[in-house]
Amino acid sequence: MKNKLSIPFYEGPIFAAEKRLEDFSYNLYFSYIFGKSVAQHQQLQDEYIDAFLAQDEDKMRRLNIEIALIEGAFEVTANMLEATEGTYS
């Protein structure tokens, strides 16, 4: 015999609460990942400055590529957020 509580809710206060919880979880996780990415970007920029002062061109080239990748990911994320505006709170 099936448990009646396993029926999904598609409207009403339970659905609204579930949707808000889902949005909150998404936003919390996104904030965490974004914060970690910003910290990594800052660390790479600091390493790049150190490499520049030491005139280590190989390290500067490598770090410049890594910085460009992270900045590209930021740009893609911003475009995704703009495209999904309204889907998530």
Biopython code that builds the backbone (N, CA, C, O; Angstrom):
import numpy as np
from Bio.PDB.StructureBuilder import StructureBuilder

atoms = [
    (1, "MET", "N", (0.833, -1.176, 0.000)),
    (1, "MET", "CA", (0.000, 0.000, 0.000)),
    (1, "MET", "C", (0.885, 1.249, 0.000)),
    (1, "MET", "O", (1.838, 1.341, 0.773)),
    (2, "LYS", "N", (0.571, 2.186, -0.851)),
    (2, "LYS", "CA", (1.369, 3.403, -0.966)),
    (2, "LYS", "C", (1.063, 4.387, 0.157)),
    (2, "LYS", "O", (-0.070, 4.504, 0.625)),
    (3, "ASN", "N", (2.096, 5.078, 0.564)),
    (3, "ASN", "CA", (1.956, 6.114, 1.578)),
    (3, "ASN", "C", (1.396, 7.373, 0.908)),
    (3, "ASN", "O", (1.963, 7.834, -0.083)),
    (4, "LYS", "N", (0.332, 7.923, 1.405)),
    (4, "LYS", "CA", (-0.304, 9.094, 0.803)),
    (4, "LYS", "C", (0.560, 10.347, 0.897)),
    (4, "LYS", "O", (0.351, 11.295, 0.140)),
    (5, "LEU", "N", (1.526, 10.365, 1.813)),
    (5, "LEU", "CA", (2.377, 11.529, 1.964)),
    (5, "LEU", "C", (3.413, 11.639, 0.854)),
    (5, "LEU", "O", (4.071, 12.672, 0.729)),
    (6, "SER", "N", (3.571, 10.602, 0.053)),
    (6, "SER", "CA", (4.554, 10.657, -1.018)),
    (6, "SER", "C", (4.026, 11.365, -2.261)),
    (6, "SER", "O", (4.753, 11.486, -3.247)),
    (7, "ILE", "N", (2.800, 11.827, -2.240)),
    (7, "ILE", "CA", (2.224, 12.548, -3.371)),
    (7, "ILE", "C", (2.867, 13.923, -3.436)),
    (7, "ILE", "O", (2.841, 14.669, -2.458)),
    (8, "PRO", "N", (3.460, 14.273, -4.613)),
    (8, "PRO", "CA", (4.081, 15.593, -4.718)),
    (8, "PRO", "C", (3.032, 16.699, -4.736)),
    (8, "PRO", "O", (1.917, 16.521, -5.226)),
    (9, "PHE", "N", (3.422, 17.837, -4.190)),
    (9, "PHE", "CA", (2.533, 18.995, -4.157)),
    (9, "PHE", "C", (2.924, 19.941, -5.289)),
    (9, "PHE", "O", (4.098, 20.281, -5.437)),
    (10, "TYR", "N", (1.960, 20.361, -6.078)),
    (10, "TYR", "CA", (2.223, 21.265, -7.192)),
    (10, "TYR", "C", (1.563, 22.629, -7.012)),
    (10, "TYR", "O", (1.678, 23.495, -7.879)),
    (11, "GLU", "N", (0.893, 22.815, -5.922)),
    (11, "GLU", "CA", (0.281, 24.099, -5.623)),
    (11, "GLU", "C", (0.011, 24.173, -4.132)),
    (11, "GLU", "O", (0.083, 23.169, -3.424)),
    (12, "GLY", "N", (-0.293, 25.339, -3.676)),
    (12, "GLY", "CA", (-0.631, 25.519, -2.268)),
    (12, "GLY", "C", (0.559, 25.919, -1.430)),
    (12, "GLY", "O", (1.655, 26.127, -1.950)),
    (13, "PRO", "N", (0.344, 26.025, -0.131)),
    (13, "PRO", "CA", (1.380, 26.540, 0.768)),
    (13, "PRO", "C", (2.589, 25.611, 0.894)),
    (13, "PRO", "O", (3.708, 26.084, 1.090)),
    (14, "ILE", "N", (2.379, 24.311, 0.784)),
    (14, "ILE", "CA", (3.520, 23.385, 0.900)),
    (14, "ILE", "C", (4.414, 23.525, -0.320)),
    (14, "ILE", "O", (5.639, 23.527, -0.198)),
    (15, "PHE", "N", (3.810, 23.641, -1.492)),
    (15, "PHE", "CA", (4.601, 23.840, -2.706)),
    (15, "PHE", "C", (5.370, 25.154, -2.631)),
    (15, "PHE", "O", (6.548, 25.203, -2.987)),
    (16, "ALA", "N", (4.719, 26.210, -2.173)),
    (16, "ALA", "CA", (5.373, 27.514, -2.065)),
    (16, "ALA", "C", (6.550, 27.448, -1.096)),
    (16, "ALA", "O", (7.612, 28.009, -1.366)),
    (17, "ALA", "N", (6.363, 26.767, 0.022)),
    (17, "ALA", "CA", (7.449, 26.634, 1.001)),
    (17, "ALA", "C", (8.593, 25.805, 0.416)),
    (17, "ALA", "O", (9.764, 26.125, 0.621)),
    (18, "GLU", "N", (8.259, 24.764, -0.296)),
    (18, "GLU", "CA", (9.275, 23.914, -0.925)),
    (18, "GLU", "C", (10.065, 24.722, -1.961)),
    (18, "GLU", "O", (11.287, 24.600, -2.040)),
    (19, "LYS", "N", (9.381, 25.533, -2.741)),
    (19, "LYS", "CA", (10.026, 26.365, -3.758)),
    (19, "LYS", "C", (10.954, 27.390, -3.099)),
    (19, "LYS", "O", (12.075, 27.602, -3.563)),
    (20, "ARG", "N", (10.492, 28.022, -2.025)),
    (20, "ARG", "CA", (11.339, 28.994, -1.323)),
    (20, "ARG", "C", (12.573, 28.313, -0.726)),
    (20, "ARG", "O", (13.665, 28.881, -0.753)),
    (21, "LEU", "N", (12.408, 27.114, -0.195)),
    (21, "LEU", "CA", (13.534, 26.370, 0.366)),
    (21, "LEU", "C", (14.530, 25.999, -0.738)),
    (21, "LEU", "O", (15.742, 26.083, -0.539)),
    (22, "GLU", "N", (14.025, 25.596, -1.876)),
    (22, "GLU", "CA", (14.883, 25.273, -3.014)),
    (22, "GLU", "C", (15.662, 26.511, -3.466)),
    (22, "GLU", "O", (16.868, 26.436, -3.701)),
    (23, "ASP", "N", (14.980, 27.637, -3.586)),
    (23, "ASP", "CA", (15.637, 28.886, -3.975)),
    (23, "ASP", "C", (16.694, 29.294, -2.953)),
    (23, "ASP", "O", (17.795, 29.704, -3.323)),
    (24, "PHE", "N", (16.362, 29.183, -1.672)),
    (24, "PHE", "CA", (17.307, 29.532, -0.613)),
    (24, "PHE", "C", (18.539, 28.648, -0.695)),
    (24, "PHE", "O", (19.662, 29.142, -0.593)),
    (25, "SER", "N", (18.345, 27.348, -0.879)),
    (25, "SER", "CA", (19.470, 26.414, -0.964)),
    (25, "SER", "C", (20.353, 26.740, -2.165)),
    (25, "SER", "O", (21.580, 26.740, -2.059)),
    (26, "TYR", "N", (19.727, 27.017, -3.300)),
    (26, "TYR", "CA", (20.475, 27.377, -4.505)),
    (26, "TYR", "C", (21.300, 28.639, -4.255)),
    (26, "TYR", "O", (22.489, 28.682, -4.569)),
    (27, "ASN", "N", (20.664, 29.659, -3.692)),
    (27, "ASN", "CA", (21.356, 30.921, -3.456)),
    (27, "ASN", "C", (22.485, 30.774, -2.439)),
    (27, "ASN", "O", (23.537, 31.396, -2.588)),
    (28, "LEU", "N", (22.280, 29.971, -1.428)),
    (28, "LEU", "CA", (23.307, 29.741, -0.417)),
    (28, "LEU", "C", (24.513, 29.042, -1.031)),
    (28, "LEU", "O", (25.653, 29.447, -0.803)),
    (29, "TYR", "N", (24.261, 27.993, -1.808)),
    (29, "TYR", "CA", (25.359, 27.261, -2.453)),
    (29, "TYR", "C", (26.077, 28.156, -3.457)),
    (29, "TYR", "O", (27.306, 28.159, -3.511)),
    (30, "PHE", "N", (25.328, 28.912, -4.251)),
    (30, "PHE", "CA", (25.933, 29.807, -5.229)),
    (30, "PHE", "C", (26.828, 30.834, -4.533)),
    (30, "PHE", "O", (27.935, 31.105, -4.999)),
    (31, "SER", "N", (26.364, 31.398, -3.438)),
    (31, "SER", "CA", (27.144, 32.384, -2.698)),
    (31, "SER", "C", (28.448, 31.782, -2.188)),
    (31, "SER", "O", (29.498, 32.424, -2.236)),
    (32, "TYR", "N", (28.374, 30.552, -1.703)),
    (32, "TYR", "CA", (29.571, 29.864, -1.208)),
    (32, "TYR", "C", (30.580, 29.658, -2.336)),
    (32, "TYR", "O", (31.755, 29.996, -2.194)),
    (33, "ILE", "N", (30.120, 29.108, -3.449)),
    (33, "ILE", "CA", (31.011, 28.830, -4.580)),
    (33, "ILE", "C", (31.576, 30.126, -5.150)),
    (33, "ILE", "O", (32.760, 30.195, -5.480)),
    (34, "PHE", "N", (30.740, 31.148, -5.265)),
    (34, "PHE", "CA", (31.199, 32.418, -5.800)),
    (34, "PHE", "C", (32.260, 33.038, -4.890)),
    (34, "PHE", "O", (33.264, 33.563, -5.370)),
    (35, "GLY", "N", (32.037, 32.976, -3.586)),
    (35, "GLY", "CA", (33.016, 33.500, -2.632)),
    (35, "GLY", "C", (34.356, 32.793, -2.736)),
    (35, "GLY", "O", (35.405, 33.435, -2.685)),
    (36, "LYS", "N", (34.327, 31.466, -2.883)),
    (36, "LYS", "CA", (35.559, 30.694, -3.039)),
    (36, "LYS", "C", (36.270, 31.086, -4.337)),
    (36, "LYS", "O", (37.496, 31.195, -4.373)),
    (37, "SER", "N", (35.492, 31.295, -5.397)),
    (37, "SER", "CA", (36.073, 31.671, -6.691)),
    (37, "SER", "C", (36.722, 33.046, -6.626)),
    (37, "SER", "O", (37.801, 33.248, -7.184)),
    (38, "VAL", "N", (36.082, 33.983, -5.958)),
    (38, "VAL", "CA", (36.649, 35.330, -5.817)),
    (38, "VAL", "C", (37.952, 35.262, -5.018)),
    (38, "VAL", "O", (38.924, 35.934, -5.362)),
    (39, "ALA", "N", (37.977, 34.466, -3.968)),
    (39, "ALA", "CA", (39.198, 34.321, -3.162)),
    (39, "ALA", "C", (40.321, 33.709, -4.000)),
    (39, "ALA", "O", (41.470, 34.139, -3.907)),
    (40, "GLN", "N", (39.996, 32.719, -4.805)),
    (40, "GLN", "CA", (41.000, 32.097, -5.670)),
    (40, "GLN", "C", (41.504, 33.105, -6.708)),
    (40, "GLN", "O", (42.700, 33.158, -6.992)),
    (41, "HIS", "N", (40.602, 33.897, -7.267)),
    (41, "HIS", "CA", (40.985, 34.924, -8.236)),
    (41, "HIS", "C", (41.941, 35.928, -7.594)),
    (41, "HIS", "O", (42.945, 36.300, -8.202)),
    (42, "GLN", "N", (41.645, 36.360, -6.393)),
    (42, "GLN", "CA", (42.514, 37.304, -5.690)),
    (42, "GLN", "C", (43.882, 36.693, -5.424)),
    (42, "GLN", "O", (44.905, 37.362, -5.572)),
    (43, "GLN", "N", (43.902, 35.415, -5.030)),
    (43, "GLN", "CA", (45.174, 34.739, -4.766)),
    (43, "GLN", "C", (46.019, 34.655, -6.043)),
    (43, "GLN", "O", (47.229, 34.879, -6.006)),
    (44, "LEU", "N", (45.376, 34.333, -7.171)),
    (44, "LEU", "CA", (46.099, 34.265, -8.444)),
    (44, "LEU", "C", (46.641, 35.637, -8.847)),
    (44, "LEU", "O", (47.749, 35.737, -9.373)),
    (45, "GLN", "N", (45.868, 36.687, -8.603)),
    (45, "GLN", "CA", (46.352, 38.032, -8.915)),
    (45, "GLN", "C", (47.564, 38.394, -8.053)),
    (45, "GLN", "O", (48.516, 39.004, -8.541)),
    (46, "ASP", "N", (47.527, 38.020, -6.779)),
    (46, "ASP", "CA", (48.668, 38.272, -5.902)),
    (46, "ASP", "C", (49.905, 37.504, -6.368)),
    (46, "ASP", "O", (51.015, 38.037, -6.362)),
    (47, "GLU", "N", (49.702, 36.246, -6.774)),
    (47, "GLU", "CA", (50.810, 35.445, -7.294)),
    (47, "GLU", "C", (51.354, 36.054, -8.588)),
    (47, "GLU", "O", (52.562, 36.040, -8.827)),
    (48, "TYR", "N", (50.467, 36.583, -9.413)),
    (48, "TYR", "CA", (50.891, 37.214, -10.658)),
    (48, "TYR", "C", (51.764, 38.441, -10.369)),
    (48, "TYR", "O", (52.781, 38.658, -11.029)),
    (49, "ILE", "N", (51.363, 39.226, -9.394)),
    (49, "ILE", "CA", (52.166, 40.400, -9.025)),
    (49, "ILE", "C", (53.549, 39.973, -8.544)),
    (49, "ILE", "O", (54.555, 40.580, -8.911)),
    (50, "ASP", "N", (53.594, 38.921, -7.718)),
    (50, "ASP", "CA", (54.881, 38.408, -7.248)),
    (50, "ASP", "C", (55.739, 37.929, -8.414)),
    (50, "ASP", "O", (56.942, 38.191, -8.450)),
    (51, "ALA", "N", (55.124, 37.224, -9.371)),
    (51, "ALA", "CA", (55.854, 36.741, -10.543)),
    (51, "ALA", "C", (56.341, 37.915, -11.395)),
    (51, "ALA", "O", (57.438, 37.873, -11.952)),
    (52, "PHE", "N", (55.516, 38.963, -11.491)),
    (52, "PHE", "CA", (55.912, 40.149, -12.245)),
    (52, "PHE", "C", (57.121, 40.824, -11.599)),
    (52, "PHE", "O", (58.066, 41.214, -12.286)),
    (53, "LEU", "N", (57.081, 40.956, -10.288)),
    (53, "LEU", "CA", (58.199, 41.587, -9.582)),
    (53, "LEU", "C", (59.476, 40.754, -9.702)),
    (53, "LEU", "O", (60.580, 41.298, -9.724)),
    (54, "ALA", "N", (59.315, 39.436, -9.780)),
    (54, "ALA", "CA", (60.469, 38.540, -9.928)),
    (54, "ALA", "C", (60.853, 38.359, -11.396)),
    (54, "ALA", "O", (61.846, 37.700, -11.702)),
    (55, "GLN", "N", (60.066, 38.944, -12.307)),
    (55, "GLN", "CA", (60.275, 38.826, -13.754)),
    (55, "GLN", "C", (60.314, 37.364, -14.209)),
    (55, "GLN", "O", (61.132, 36.986, -15.047)),
    (56, "ASP", "N", (59.418, 36.552, -13.644)),
    (56, "ASP", "CA", (59.272, 35.138, -14.013)),
    (56, "ASP", "C", (58.196, 35.042, -15.106)),
    (56, "ASP", "O", (57.010, 34.881, -14.820)),
    (57, "GLU", "N", (58.639, 35.144, -16.349)),
    (57, "GLU", "CA", (57.695, 35.219, -17.468)),
    (57, "GLU", "C", (56.876, 33.944, -17.656)),
    (57, "GLU", "O", (55.703, 34.016, -18.023)),
    (58, "ASP", "N", (57.468, 32.794, -17.412)),
    (58, "ASP", "CA", (56.715, 31.533, -17.544)),
    (58, "ASP", "C", (55.571, 31.464, -16.529)),
    (58, "ASP", "O", (54.446, 31.093, -16.864)),
    (59, "LYS", "N", (55.879, 31.825, -15.299)),
    (59, "LYS", "CA", (54.849, 31.817, -14.262)),
    (59, "LYS", "C", (53.792, 32.877, -14.553)),
    (59, "LYS", "O", (52.603, 32.638, -14.341)),
    (60, "MET", "N", (54.207, 34.037, -15.034)),
    (60, "MET", "CA", (53.253, 35.091, -15.375)),
    (60, "MET", "C", (52.299, 34.606, -16.478)),
    (60, "MET", "O", (51.093, 34.840, -16.410)),
    (61, "ARG", "N", (52.845, 33.940, -17.477)),
    (61, "ARG", "CA", (52.019, 33.437, -18.577)),
    (61, "ARG", "C", (50.993, 32.413, -18.055)),
    (61, "ARG", "O", (49.815, 32.467, -18.408)),
    (62, "ARG", "N", (51.461, 31.485, -17.212)),
    (62, "ARG", "CA", (50.572, 30.460, -16.648)),
    (62, "ARG", "C", (49.478, 31.085, -15.792)),
    (62, "ARG", "O", (48.306, 30.728, -15.907)),
    (63, "LEU", "N", (49.872, 32.018, -14.937)),
    (63, "LEU", "CA", (48.902, 32.676, -14.048)),
    (63, "LEU", "C", (47.920, 33.531, -14.842)),
    (63, "LEU", "O", (46.741, 33.611, -14.495)),
    (64, "ASN", "N", (48.400, 34.165, -15.900)),
    (64, "ASN", "CA", (47.524, 34.979, -16.731)),
    (64, "ASN", "C", (46.433, 34.112, -17.371)),
    (64, "ASN", "O", (45.281, 34.532, -17.479)),
    (65, "ILE", "N", (46.806, 32.907, -17.790)),
    (65, "ILE", "CA", (45.813, 31.977, -18.366)),
    (65, "ILE", "C", (44.791, 31.570, -17.303)),
    (65, "ILE", "O", (43.590, 31.553, -17.570)),
    (66, "GLU", "N", (45.263, 31.246, -16.108)),
    (66, "GLU", "CA", (44.348, 30.851, -15.026)),
    (66, "GLU", "C", (43.412, 31.989, -14.633)),
    (66, "GLU", "O", (42.226, 31.772, -14.385)),
    (67, "ILE", "N", (43.952, 33.199, -14.577)),
    (67, "ILE", "CA", (43.120, 34.367, -14.244)),
    (67, "ILE", "C", (42.069, 34.576, -15.327)),
    (67, "ILE", "O", (40.908, 34.851, -15.024)),
    (68, "ALA", "N", (42.472, 34.445, -16.588)),
    (68, "ALA", "CA", (41.521, 34.610, -17.697)),
    (68, "ALA", "C", (40.423, 33.549, -17.643)),
    (68, "ALA", "O", (39.268, 33.842, -17.953)),
    (69, "LEU", "N", (40.767, 32.319, -17.251)),
    (69, "LEU", "CA", (39.755, 31.266, -17.129)),
    (69, "LEU", "C", (38.727, 31.592, -16.053)),
    (69, "LEU", "O", (37.524, 31.427, -16.259)),
    (70, "ILE", "N", (39.205, 32.054, -14.914)),
    (70, "ILE", "CA", (38.281, 32.390, -13.827)),
    (70, "ILE", "C", (37.411, 33.585, -14.225)),
    (70, "ILE", "O", (36.209, 33.596, -13.957)),
    (71, "GLU", "N", (38.011, 34.582, -14.856)),
    (71, "GLU", "CA", (37.230, 35.741, -15.289)),
    (71, "GLU", "C", (36.194, 35.337, -16.335)),
    (71, "GLU", "O", (35.084, 35.869, -16.354)),
    (72, "GLY", "N", (36.558, 34.394, -17.205)),
    (72, "GLY", "CA", (35.605, 33.870, -18.180)),
    (72, "GLY", "C", (34.456, 33.152, -17.498)),
    (72, "GLY", "O", (33.304, 33.268, -17.917)),
    (73, "ALA", "N", (34.772, 32.407, -16.444)),
    (73, "ALA", "CA", (33.719, 31.714, -15.689)),
    (73, "ALA", "C", (32.795, 32.722, -15.013)),
    (73, "ALA", "O", (31.586, 32.504, -14.945)),
    (74, "PHE", "N", (33.357, 33.828, -14.511)),
    (74, "PHE", "CA", (32.522, 34.876, -13.923)),
    (74, "PHE", "C", (31.569, 35.457, -14.969)),
    (74, "PHE", "O", (30.396, 35.702, -14.689)),
    (75, "GLU", "N", (32.089, 35.670, -16.170)),
    (75, "GLU", "CA", (31.263, 36.243, -17.236)),
    (75, "GLU", "C", (30.143, 35.285, -17.647)),
    (75, "GLU", "O", (29.004, 35.706, -17.846)),
    (76, "VAL", "N", (30.471, 34.002, -17.772)),
    (76, "VAL", "CA", (29.455, 33.005, -18.115)),
    (76, "VAL", "C", (28.396, 32.942, -17.021)),
    (76, "VAL", "O", (27.201, 32.876, -17.310)),
    (77, "THR", "N", (28.832, 32.962, -15.771)),
    (77, "THR", "CA", (27.894, 32.915, -14.647)),
    (77, "THR", "C", (26.970, 34.123, -14.665)),
    (77, "THR", "O", (25.766, 33.994, -14.445)),
    (78, "ALA", "N", (27.531, 35.293, -14.925)),
    (78, "ALA", "CA", (26.706, 36.507, -14.975)),
    (78, "ALA", "C", (25.664, 36.399, -16.084)),
    (78, "ALA", "O", (24.516, 36.803, -15.901)),
    (79, "ASN", "N", (26.063, 35.856, -17.232)),
    (79, "ASN", "CA", (25.117, 35.684, -18.337)),
    (79, "ASN", "C", (24.041, 34.659, -17.991)),
    (79, "ASN", "O", (22.876, 34.833, -18.348)),
    (80, "MET", "N", (24.430, 33.594, -17.299)),
    (80, "MET", "CA", (23.452, 32.580, -16.891)),
    (80, "MET", "C", (22.471, 33.155, -15.888)),
    (80, "MET", "O", (21.270, 32.893, -15.966)),
    (81, "LEU", "N", (22.976, 33.937, -14.950)),
    (81, "LEU", "CA", (22.098, 34.539, -13.953)),
    (81, "LEU", "C", (21.108, 35.493, -14.618)),
    (81, "LEU", "O", (19.934, 35.538, -14.252)),
    (82, "GLU", "N", (21.587, 36.241, -15.582)),
    (82, "GLU", "CA", (20.705, 37.158, -16.298)),
    (82, "GLU", "C", (19.637, 36.383, -17.066)),
    (82, "GLU", "O", (18.478, 36.796, -17.117)),
    (83, "ALA", "N", (20.035, 35.247, -17.667)),
    (83, "ALA", "CA", (19.083, 34.446, -18.435)),
    (83, "ALA", "C", (18.058, 33.749, -17.553)),
    (83, "ALA", "O", (16.922, 33.533, -17.977)),
    (84, "THR", "N", (18.443, 33.395, -16.333)),
    (84, "THR", "CA", (17.525, 32.678, -15.442)),
    (84, "THR", "C", (16.837, 33.617, -14.463)),
    (84, "THR", "O", (16.143, 33.161, -13.554)),
    (85, "GLU", "N", (17.019, 34.922, -14.635)),
    (85, "GLU", "CA", (16.378, 35.881, -13.739)),
    (85, "GLU", "C", (14.871, 35.628, -13.727)),
    (85, "GLU", "O", (14.237, 35.551, -14.779)),
    (86, "GLY", "N", (14.324, 35.503, -12.559)),
    (86, "GLY", "CA", (12.917, 35.201, -12.433)),
    (86, "GLY", "C", (12.678, 33.722, -12.122)),
    (86, "GLY", "O", (11.679, 33.370, -11.495)),
    (87, "THR", "N", (13.599, 32.856, -12.562)),
    (87, "THR", "CA", (13.479, 31.437, -12.237)),
    (87, "THR", "C", (13.852, 31.206, -10.781)),
    (87, "THR", "O", (13.204, 30.444, -10.065)),
    (88, "TYR", "N", (14.931, 31.896, -10.358)),
    (88, "TYR", "CA", (15.372, 31.809, -8.975)),
    (88, "TYR", "C", (15.223, 33.168, -8.336)),
    (88, "TYR", "O", (15.281, 34.196, -9.011)),
    (89, "SER", "N", (15.033, 33.169, -7.044)),
    (89, "SER", "CA", (14.838, 34.427, -6.312)),
    (89, "SER", "C", (16.120, 35.195, -6.228)),
    (89, "SER", "O", (16.153, 36.280, -5.648)),
]
sb = StructureBuilder()
sb.init_structure("model")
sb.init_model(0)
sb.init_chain("A")
sb.init_seg("    ")
for serial, (resi, resn, name, xyz) in enumerate(atoms, 1):
    if name == "N":
        sb.init_residue(resn, " ", resi, " ")
    sb.init_atom(name, np.array(xyz, "f"), 0.0, 1.0, " ", f" {name:<3s}", serial, name[0])
structure = sb.get_structure()
